Amino acid sequence: MTLDRTIFLFAGVMVLISVLLTTFVSPHFVWLTLFIGANLIQSAITGFCPAASMFRMFGVKAGCAFR
């Protein structure tokens, strides 16, 4: 799996987890959902994603979307 697909998978799982936490645990977890969305917007504009740096350190093969 390339870095690009790993990032998309990670973002999707995190959004689903944050929605479940918001629904079943506390409405304050909506802030996690907002943080994930803001990070996705930031990475789309700048091309830098902190999660991509983390996955790169774990040895995930580079894709073409993230530096």
N, CA, C and O atoms as CSV, one atom per row, in Angstrom:
chain,resi,resn,atom,element,x,y,z
A,1,MET,N,N,0.861,-1.163,0.000
A,1,MET,CA,C,0.000,0.000,0.000
A,1,MET,C,C,0.912,1.232,0.000
A,1,MET,O,O,1.884,1.292,0.754
A,2,THR,N,N,0.596,2.200,-0.839
A,2,THR,CA,C,1.411,3.405,-0.917
A,2,THR,C,C,1.031,4.387,0.186
A,2,THR,O,O,0.012,4.236,0.860
A,3,LEU,N,N,1.874,5.383,0.345
A,3,LEU,CA,C,1.650,6.403,1.362
A,3,LEU,C,C,0.325,7.129,1.141
A,3,LEU,O,O,-0.394,7.422,2.097
A,4,ASP,N,N,0.006,7.417,-0.113
A,4,ASP,CA,C,-1.239,8.126,-0.420
A,4,ASP,C,C,-2.462,7.344,0.070
A,4,ASP,O,O,-3.338,7.894,0.737
A,5,ARG,N,N,-2.504,6.080,-0.264
A,5,ARG,CA,C,-3.648,5.256,0.149
A,5,ARG,C,C,-3.694,5.072,1.656
A,5,ARG,O,O,-4.769,5.021,2.253
A,6,THR,N,N,-2.521,4.974,2.266
A,6,THR,CA,C,-2.460,4.842,3.719
A,6,THR,C,C,-3.027,6.079,4.401
A,6,THR,O,O,-3.763,5.970,5.382
A,7,ILE,N,N,-2.685,7.257,3.881
A,7,ILE,CA,C,-3.188,8.508,4.449
A,7,ILE,C,C,-4.707,8.605,4.289
A,7,ILE,O,O,-5.408,8.988,5.225
A,8,PHE,N,N,-5.206,8.261,3.115
A,8,PHE,CA,C,-6.660,8.314,2.900
A,8,PHE,C,C,-7.384,7.330,3.820
A,8,PHE,O,O,-8.437,7.652,4.371
A,9,LEU,N,N,-6.820,6.134,3.985
A,9,LEU,CA,C,-7.408,5.143,4.887
A,9,LEU,C,C,-7.391,5.656,6.326
A,9,LEU,O,O,-8.396,5.562,7.031
A,10,PHE,N,N,-6.263,6.193,6.758
A,10,PHE,CA,C,-6.127,6.708,8.122
A,10,PHE,C,C,-7.124,7.844,8.378
A,10,PHE,O,O,-7.785,7.871,9.416
A,11,ALA,N,N,-7.228,8.780,7.430
A,11,ALA,CA,C,-8.156,9.908,7.598
A,11,ALA,C,C,-9.600,9.418,7.676
A,11,ALA,O,O,-10.371,9.894,8.509
A,12,GLY,N,N,-9.966,8.483,6.827
A,12,GLY,CA,C,-11.326,7.952,6.847
A,12,GLY,C,C,-11.663,7.241,8.137
A,12,GLY,O,O,-12.746,7.421,8.694
A,13,VAL,N,N,-10.725,6.426,8.615
A,13,VAL,CA,C,-10.947,5.713,9.875
A,13,VAL,C,C,-11.060,6.699,11.031
A,13,VAL,O,O,-11.917,6.543,11.900
A,14,MET,N,N,-10.198,7.714,11.045
A,14,MET,CA,C,-10.248,8.707,12.119
A,14,MET,C,C,-11.566,9.483,12.109
A,14,MET,O,O,-12.118,9.769,13.171
A,15,VAL,N,N,-12.073,9.825,10.929
A,15,VAL,CA,C,-13.358,10.525,10.850
A,15,VAL,C,C,-14.474,9.629,11.387
A,15,VAL,O,O,-15.315,10.081,12.164
A,16,LEU,N,N,-14.483,8.377,10.979
A,16,LEU,CA,C,-15.518,7.467,11.470
A,16,LEU,C,C,-15.433,7.276,12.980
A,16,LEU,O,O,-16.458,7.260,13.661
A,17,ILE,N,N,-14.226,7.131,13.506
A,17,ILE,CA,C,-14.061,6.985,14.958
A,17,ILE,C,C,-14.549,8.238,15.677
A,17,ILE,O,O,-15.235,8.143,16.695
A,18,SER,N,N,-14.195,9.413,15.151
A,18,SER,CA,C,-14.606,10.655,15.821
A,18,SER,C,C,-16.115,10.842,15.773
A,18,SER,O,O,-16.700,11.359,16.725
A,19,VAL,N,N,-16.751,10.433,14.693
A,19,VAL,CA,C,-18.216,10.528,14.619
A,19,VAL,C,C,-18.858,9.570,15.622
A,19,VAL,O,O,-19.825,9.928,16.294
A,20,LEU,N,N,-18.323,8.360,15.723
A,20,LEU,CA,C,-18.858,7.406,16.702
A,20,LEU,C,C,-18.655,7.916,18.127
A,20,LEU,O,O,-19.560,7.805,18.955
A,21,LEU,N,N,-17.485,8.471,18.422
A,21,LEU,CA,C,-17.236,9.017,19.757
A,21,LEU,C,C,-18.173,10.190,20.052
A,21,LEU,O,O,-18.676,10.324,21.168
A,22,THR,N,N,-18.403,11.037,19.045
A,22,THR,CA,C,-19.312,12.167,19.222
A,22,THR,C,C,-20.728,11.682,19.509
A,22,THR,O,O,-21.423,12.241,20.356
A,23,THR,N,N,-21.146,10.651,18.807
A,23,THR,CA,C,-22.505,10.137,18.952
A,23,THR,C,C,-22.719,9.403,20.271
A,23,THR,O,O,-23.733,9.603,20.939
A,24,PHE,N,N,-21.768,8.557,20.645
A,24,PHE,CA,C,-22.004,7.662,21.769
A,24,PHE,C,C,-21.299,8.045,23.071
A,24,PHE,O,O,-21.684,7.554,24.132
A,25,VAL,N,N,-20.285,8.903,23.024
A,25,VAL,CA,C,-19.540,9.226,24.239
A,25,VAL,C,C,-19.810,10.651,24.695
A,25,VAL,O,O,-20.336,10.870,25.786
A,26,SER,N,N,-19.446,11.624,23.855
A,26,SER,CA,C,-19.601,13.021,24.245
A,26,SER,C,C,-19.660,13.892,23.000
A,26,SER,O,O,-18.917,13.653,22.048
A,27,PRO,N,N,-20.523,14.888,22.988
A,27,PRO,CA,C,-20.577,15.789,21.836
A,27,PRO,C,C,-19.305,16.611,21.670
A,27,PRO,O,O,-19.095,17.213,20.617
A,28,HIS,N,N,-18.465,16.646,22.677
A,28,HIS,CA,C,-17.219,17.413,22.572
A,28,HIS,C,C,-16.217,16.776,21.607
A,28,HIS,O,O,-15.269,17.434,21.180
A,29,PHE,N,N,-16.418,15.511,21.263
A,29,PHE,CA,C,-15.536,14.863,20.295
A,29,PHE,C,C,-15.725,15.419,18.889
A,29,PHE,O,O,-14.967,15.066,17.985
A,30,VAL,N,N,-16.703,16.266,18.686
A,30,VAL,CA,C,-16.859,16.916,17.382
A,30,VAL,C,C,-15.619,17.754,17.066
A,30,VAL,O,O,-15.320,18.007,15.899
A,31,TRP,N,N,-14.902,18.182,18.100
A,31,TRP,CA,C,-13.666,18.951,17.876
A,31,TRP,C,C,-12.604,18.099,17.195
A,31,TRP,O,O,-11.799,18.616,16.421
A,32,LEU,N,N,-12.593,16.812,17.472
A,32,LEU,CA,C,-11.665,15.915,16.786
A,32,LEU,C,C,-11.999,15.843,15.303
A,32,LEU,O,O,-11.107,15.867,14.455
A,33,THR,N,N,-13.281,15.754,14.997
A,33,THR,CA,C,-13.716,15.742,13.603
A,33,THR,C,C,-13.313,17.032,12.898
A,33,THR,O,O,-12.840,16.999,11.762
A,34,LEU,N,N,-13.499,18.161,13.565
A,34,LEU,CA,C,-13.108,19.442,12.977
A,34,LEU,C,C,-11.597,19.531,12.776
A,34,LEU,O,O,-11.144,20.068,11.766
A,35,PHE,N,N,-10.816,19.017,13.716
A,35,PHE,CA,C,-9.364,19.013,13.578
A,35,PHE,C,C,-8.932,18.180,12.383
A,35,PHE,O,O,-8.046,18.587,11.632
A,36,ILE,N,N,-9.546,17.022,12.200
A,36,ILE,CA,C,-9.209,16.156,11.066
A,36,ILE,C,C,-9.530,16.865,9.755
A,36,ILE,O,O,-8.732,16.829,8.819
A,37,GLY,N,N,-10.695,17.510,9.683
A,37,GLY,CA,C,-11.064,18.249,8.478
A,37,GLY,C,C,-10.116,19.394,8.187
A,37,GLY,O,O,-9.736,19.608,7.036
A,38,ALA,N,N,-9.729,20.136,9.220
A,38,ALA,CA,C,-8.786,21.242,9.032
A,38,ALA,C,C,-7.428,20.731,8.562
A,38,ALA,O,O,-6.778,21.358,7.725
A,39,ASN,N,N,-7.002,19.592,9.100
A,39,ASN,CA,C,-5.731,19.016,8.669
A,39,ASN,C,C,-5.794,18.561,7.217
A,39,ASN,O,O,-4.819,18.716,6.482
A,40,LEU,N,N,-6.917,18.006,6.797
A,40,LEU,CA,C,-7.077,17.606,5.391
A,40,LEU,C,C,-7.027,18.813,4.457
A,40,LEU,O,O,-6.411,18.752,3.393
A,41,ILE,N,N,-7.673,19.904,4.852
A,41,ILE,CA,C,-7.639,21.125,4.040
A,41,ILE,C,C,-6.219,21.680,3.969
A,41,ILE,O,O,-5.749,22.056,2.896
A,42,GLN,N,N,-5.534,21.730,5.120
A,42,GLN,CA,C,-4.162,22.225,5.169
A,42,GLN,C,C,-3.238,21.392,4.292
A,42,GLN,O,O,-2.404,21.948,3.578
A,43,SER,N,N,-3.372,20.064,4.334
A,43,SER,CA,C,-2.491,19.224,3.527
A,43,SER,C,C,-2.804,19.333,2.042
A,43,SER,O,O,-1.909,19.185,1.210
A,44,ALA,N,N,-4.064,19.592,1.699
A,44,ALA,CA,C,-4.408,19.787,0.289
A,44,ALA,C,C,-3.807,21.074,-0.258
A,44,ALA,O,O,-3.399,21.126,-1.418
A,45,ILE,N,N,-3.750,22.104,0.565
A,45,ILE,CA,C,-3.213,23.396,0.119
A,45,ILE,C,C,-1.686,23.392,0.089
A,45,ILE,O,O,-1.081,23.862,-0.874
A,46,THR,N,N,-1.060,22.859,1.147
A,46,THR,CA,C,0.390,22.952,1.261
A,46,THR,C,C,1.134,21.732,0.744
A,46,THR,O,O,2.313,21.835,0.405
A,47,GLY,N,N,0.480,20.584,0.674
A,47,GLY,CA,C,1.153,19.358,0.277
A,47,GLY,C,C,1.889,18.689,1.422
A,47,GLY,O,O,2.505,17.642,1.221
A,48,PHE,N,N,1.845,19.263,2.621
A,48,PHE,CA,C,2.495,18.682,3.797
A,48,PHE,C,C,1.451,18.063,4.707
A,48,PHE,O,O,0.439,18.686,5.027
A,49,CYS,N,N,1.706,16.837,5.117
A,49,CYS,CA,C,0.796,16.142,6.033
A,49,CYS,C,C,1.613,15.526,7.155
A,49,CYS,O,O,2.491,14.704,6.893
A,50,PRO,N,N,1.343,15.906,8.410
A,50,PRO,CA,C,2.088,15.322,9.523
A,50,PRO,C,C,1.953,13.805,9.605
A,50,PRO,O,O,2.913,13.120,9.957
A,51,ALA,N,N,0.790,13.280,9.289
A,51,ALA,CA,C,0.598,11.829,9.325
A,51,ALA,C,C,1.454,11.144,8.262
A,51,ALA,O,O,1.940,10.034,8.481
A,52,ALA,N,N,1.641,11.790,7.122
A,52,ALA,CA,C,2.488,11.221,6.068
A,52,ALA,C,C,3.925,11.101,6.557
A,52,ALA,O,O,4.604,10.119,6.258
A,53,SER,N,N,4.388,12.089,7.300
A,53,SER,CA,C,5.743,12.022,7.863
A,53,SER,C,C,5.863,10.851,8.824
A,53,SER,O,O,6.875,10.150,8.833
A,54,MET,N,N,4.829,10.639,9.633
A,54,MET,CA,C,4.837,9.543,10.591
A,54,MET,C,C,4.852,8.195,9.873
A,54,MET,O,O,5.642,7.318,10.221
A,55,PHE,N,N,3.995,8.024,8.886
A,55,PHE,CA,C,3.940,6.755,8.163
A,55,PHE,C,C,5.225,6.511,7.373
A,55,PHE,O,O,5.651,5.365,7.224
A,56,ARG,N,N,5.843,7.573,6.870
A,56,ARG,CA,C,7.108,7.441,6.154
A,56,ARG,C,C,8.187,6.892,7.091
A,56,ARG,O,O,9.016,6.082,6.676
A,57,MET,N,N,8.179,7.334,8.359
A,57,MET,CA,C,9.139,6.821,9.338
A,57,MET,C,C,8.925,5.335,9.604
A,57,MET,O,O,9.871,4.624,9.943
A,58,PHE,N,N,7.685,4.858,9.452
A,58,PHE,CA,C,7.380,3.443,9.647
A,58,PHE,C,C,7.695,2.605,8.410
A,58,PHE,O,O,7.525,1.386,8.421
A,59,GLY,N,N,8.154,3.263,7.342
A,59,GLY,CA,C,8.591,2.528,6.154
A,59,GLY,C,C,7.556,2.338,5.078
A,59,GLY,O,O,7.739,1.488,4.206
A,60,VAL,N,N,6.474,3.093,5.098
A,60,VAL,CA,C,5.464,2.973,4.034
A,60,VAL,C,C,6.028,3.581,2.758
A,60,VAL,O,O,6.626,4.656,2.787
A,61,LYS,N,N,5.836,2.891,1.636
A,61,LYS,CA,C,6.359,3.355,0.358
A,61,LYS,C,C,5.740,4.692,-0.042
A,61,LYS,O,O,4.545,4.917,0.145
A,62,ALA,N,N,6.566,5.569,-0.592
A,62,ALA,CA,C,6.090,6.889,-1.016
A,62,ALA,C,C,5.148,6.770,-2.203
A,62,ALA,O,O,5.314,5.911,-3.069
A,63,GLY,N,N,4.159,7.650,-2.223
A,63,GLY,CA,C,3.262,7.768,-3.359
A,63,GLY,C,C,3.603,9.033,-4.115
A,63,GLY,O,O,4.753,9.471,-4.090
A,64,CYS,N,N,2.637,9.631,-4.784
A,64,CYS,CA,C,2.926,10.832,-5.548
A,64,CYS,C,C,2.279,12.086,-4.954
A,64,CYS,O,O,2.593,13.192,-5.392
A,65,ALA,N,N,1.390,11.947,-3.978
A,65,ALA,CA,C,0.653,13.119,-3.495
A,65,ALA,C,C,1.365,13.871,-2.388
A,65,ALA,O,O,1.279,15.098,-2.332
A,66,PHE,N,N,2.069,13.171,-1.502
A,66,PHE,CA,C,2.650,13.826,-0.336
A,66,PHE,C,C,4.168,13.841,-0.424
A,66,PHE,O,O,4.780,12.869,-0.867
A,67,ARG,N,N,4.772,14.941,-0.004
A,67,ARG,CA,C,6.228,15.062,-0.028
A,67,ARG,C,C,6.834,14.431,1.187
A,67,ARG,O,O,8.055,14.435,1.342
